[in-house]
Amino acid sequence: MDQRSQNTASTSASTPSSEEKRKPSCASKFDALYFCYSPVYQMSQYYRVGELDDCFGKWSELYDCITYGTKLASDVKSESEPTCMWELKDFKTAQRDWDHVF
C-alpha cells in the first residue's frame, strides 16, 4: 500500500496543475479540418443530411485556436513616449550636484 501512495503522489506531481494556462495544441483542429474535406466525410454528410459540409465551423475552430492568446494590432494600445528614468540636468546643475556628492 505504501508503494501505491508513492506512485499516485509521483503521477500527480508530474501532471500540470489546472492553474497553469498553456496554449492548446491546434493539431487536433487541423486534423478535423483536413478530415472534413475528405470524400468519405463529405459523402457521409450528403447521405445523412442531404448536403455537403462547407467545413466553416472547423475553419472557425482552427482560427480560434491559432489566435488564442494573441492580440491584434488594433487591440494593442500604443504608448506615446515611455517616461525616462533618468533626470536630465544642465551642465551647471550636474556639476554642482557632482561636487556636492563627491
Residue frames as qw, qx, qy, qz and C-alpha x, y, z in Angstrom:
[[0.000, 0.884, 0.467, 0.000, 0.00, 0.00, 0.00],
 [0.329, -0.753, 0.097, 0.561, 2.87, 2.34, 0.71],
 [0.373, -0.099, 0.595, 0.705, 4.18, 1.88, -2.84],
 [0.171, 0.654, 0.666, 0.316, 0.77, 2.73, -4.30],
 [0.149, -0.927, -0.242, 0.244, 0.63, 6.01, -2.43],
 [0.375, -0.537, 0.361, 0.664, 4.10, 6.86, -3.68],
 [0.332, 0.222, 0.705, 0.586, 3.07, 6.09, -7.27],
 [0.059, 0.822, 0.545, 0.153, -0.03, 8.26, -7.07],
 [0.277, -0.854, -0.025, 0.439, 1.96, 11.07, -5.50],
 [0.393, -0.319, 0.503, 0.700, 4.58, 10.92, -8.25],
 [0.250, 0.439, 0.697, 0.509, 1.97, 10.92, -11.04],
 [0.060, -0.903, -0.423, 0.040, 0.04, 13.79, -9.52],
 [0.345, -0.723, 0.150, 0.579, 3.25, 15.80, -9.22],
 [0.369, -0.103, 0.607, 0.696, 4.11, 15.27, -12.89],
 [0.193, 0.662, 0.658, 0.302, 0.71, 16.33, -14.22],
 [0.134, 0.268, 0.003, 0.954, 0.31, 20.05, -14.89],
 [0.036, 0.420, 0.654, -0.628, -1.91, 21.89, -12.48],
 [0.227, 0.729, 0.619, 0.184, -5.14, 23.46, -13.63],
 [0.146, -0.879, -0.084, 0.446, -3.75, 26.88, -12.71],
 [0.313, -0.359, 0.540, 0.694, -1.16, 26.69, -15.49],
 [0.607, 0.677, 0.255, -0.329, -2.62, 28.02, -18.71],
 [0.394, -0.272, 0.654, 0.586, -0.85, 26.65, -21.71],
 [0.454, 0.404, -0.314, -0.729, -1.69, 27.31, -25.33],
 [0.834, 0.110, 0.493, -0.224, -3.78, 24.39, -26.58],
 [0.346, -0.186, 0.760, 0.517, -2.47, 22.18, -29.36],
 [0.524, 0.489, -0.037, -0.696, -4.07, 23.03, -32.69],
 [0.033, 0.247, -0.908, -0.337, -3.12, 19.71, -34.27],
 [0.242, 0.344, 0.892, -0.166, -6.49, 18.15, -33.47],
 [0.345, 0.707, 0.238, -0.569, -8.30, 21.15, -35.00],
 [0.212, 0.570, -0.577, -0.546, -6.19, 20.89, -38.14],
 [0.094, -0.033, 0.986, 0.136, -6.84, 17.15, -38.37],
 [0.330, 0.528, 0.692, -0.364, -10.59, 17.74, -38.04],
 [0.337, 0.725, -0.089, -0.595, -10.46, 20.34, -40.81],
 [0.090, 0.415, -0.808, -0.408, -8.41, 18.05, -43.05],
 [0.182, 0.179, 0.966, -0.043, -10.85, 15.17, -42.45],
 [0.370, 0.588, 0.403, -0.596, -13.79, 17.47, -43.18],
 [0.402, 0.633, -0.342, -0.566, -12.66, 17.81, -46.80],
 [0.188, -0.203, 0.942, 0.191, -12.18, 14.07, -47.29],
 [0.464, -0.026, -0.587, -0.662, -14.56, 12.34, -49.70],
 [0.370, -0.244, -0.885, 0.142, -15.56, 9.81, -47.04],
 [0.055, -0.380, -0.532, 0.754, -16.77, 12.51, -44.67],
 [0.272, 0.230, -0.177, -0.918, -18.45, 14.57, -47.39],
 [0.449, -0.082, -0.755, -0.471, -20.35, 11.56, -48.77],
 [0.293, -0.346, -0.832, 0.319, -21.48, 10.52, -45.29],
 [0.068, 0.359, 0.293, -0.883, -22.72, 14.08, -44.68],
 [0.364, 0.123, -0.453, -0.804, -24.52, 14.05, -48.01],
 [0.418, -0.192, -0.873, -0.165, -26.14, 10.71, -47.15],
 [0.251, -0.398, -0.719, 0.511, -27.15, 11.79, -43.61],
 [0.016, 0.542, 0.264, -0.798, -28.06, 15.46, -44.06],
 [0.531, 0.683, 0.497, 0.064, -28.63, 15.73, -47.79],
 [0.304, 0.938, -0.103, 0.132, -25.97, 18.36, -48.45],
 [0.740, 0.236, -0.315, 0.546, -22.20, 18.68, -48.38],
 [0.512, -0.749, -0.199, 0.372, -20.49, 20.22, -45.39],
 [0.359, 0.876, -0.076, 0.313, -18.78, 23.58, -46.04],
 [0.764, -0.112, -0.340, 0.537, -16.44, 22.98, -43.04],
 [0.025, 0.762, -0.046, 0.645, -16.88, 26.59, -41.89],
 [0.699, -0.688, 0.026, -0.193, -17.14, 25.51, -38.26],
 [0.905, -0.141, 0.026, 0.401, -13.84, 23.65, -38.49],
 [0.452, 0.535, -0.012, 0.714, -12.15, 26.73, -40.00],
 [0.309, -0.802, 0.022, -0.510, -13.50, 28.85, -37.15],
 [0.853, -0.519, 0.031, 0.049, -12.22, 26.42, -34.53],
 [0.805, 0.112, 0.021, 0.582, -8.77, 26.33, -36.13],
 [0.196, 0.683, 0.003, 0.704, -8.65, 30.13, -36.39],
 [0.544, -0.767, 0.019, -0.339, -9.70, 30.49, -32.76],
 [0.911, -0.320, 0.021, 0.261, -7.05, 28.01, -31.68],
 [0.661, 0.320, 0.015, 0.678, -4.30, 29.74, -33.65],
 [0.049, 0.654, -0.022, 0.755, -5.23, 33.22, -32.44],
 [0.688, -0.648, -0.327, 0.000, -5.72, 32.15, -28.81],
 [0.642, -0.591, -0.057, 0.486, -3.72, 34.47, -26.59],
 [0.442, 0.088, 0.257, 0.855, -2.56, 36.80, -29.33],
 [0.096, 0.733, 0.321, -0.592, -3.62, 40.40, -29.64],
 [0.527, 0.661, 0.383, 0.373, -4.50, 42.09, -32.87],
 [0.410, 0.132, -0.021, 0.902, -2.61, 45.26, -33.77],
 [0.216, -0.583, -0.257, -0.740, -5.80, 47.29, -33.41],
 [0.696, -0.621, -0.353, -0.080, -6.27, 45.99, -29.84],
 [0.681, -0.185, -0.226, 0.672, -2.80, 46.94, -28.68],
 [0.075, -0.984, -0.151, 0.049, -2.75, 50.42, -27.19],
 [0.647, 0.413, -0.138, 0.625, 0.29, 52.27, -28.40],
 [0.474, -0.720, -0.205, 0.464, 2.08, 54.12, -25.66],
 [0.297, 0.953, 0.000, 0.055, 3.07, 57.61, -26.74],
 [0.395, 0.656, -0.505, 0.398, 6.50, 58.01, -25.18],
 [0.780, -0.383, -0.440, 0.225, 7.85, 55.98, -22.30],
 [0.271, -0.947, 0.116, -0.125, 8.98, 58.14, -19.41],
 [0.556, 0.523, -0.517, 0.388, 12.69, 58.41, -18.89],
 [0.771, -0.521, -0.330, 0.162, 14.00, 57.03, -15.63],
 [0.576, -0.094, -0.117, 0.803, 16.89, 59.48, -15.59],
 [0.028, -0.927, -0.250, 0.278, 16.58, 63.11, -14.62],
 [0.615, 0.457, 0.136, 0.628, 18.28, 65.23, -17.26],
 [0.341, -0.822, -0.131, 0.437, 20.22, 68.17, -15.90],
 [0.426, 0.880, -0.124, 0.171, 22.05, 71.05, -17.45],
 [0.688, 0.344, -0.420, 0.481, 25.83, 71.29, -17.08],
 [0.032, -0.534, 0.410, -0.739, 25.92, 73.70, -14.14],
 [0.764, -0.373, 0.149, -0.504, 23.36, 71.80, -12.08],
 [0.968, 0.060, -0.233, 0.071, 25.12, 68.50, -12.80],
 [0.500, 0.438, -0.451, 0.597, 28.48, 69.98, -11.79],
 [0.327, -0.526, 0.341, -0.708, 27.03, 71.42, -8.57],
 [0.911, -0.244, 0.042, -0.331, 25.42, 68.07, -7.64],
 [0.870, 0.239, -0.342, 0.263, 28.60, 66.19, -8.51],
 [0.251, 0.497, -0.472, 0.684, 30.73, 68.48, -6.33],
 [0.572, -0.461, 0.235, -0.636, 28.18, 68.21, -3.52],
 [0.976, -0.132, -0.037, -0.167, 28.17, 64.40, -3.52],
 [0.896, 0.094, -0.121, 0.417, 31.88, 63.79, -4.20]]
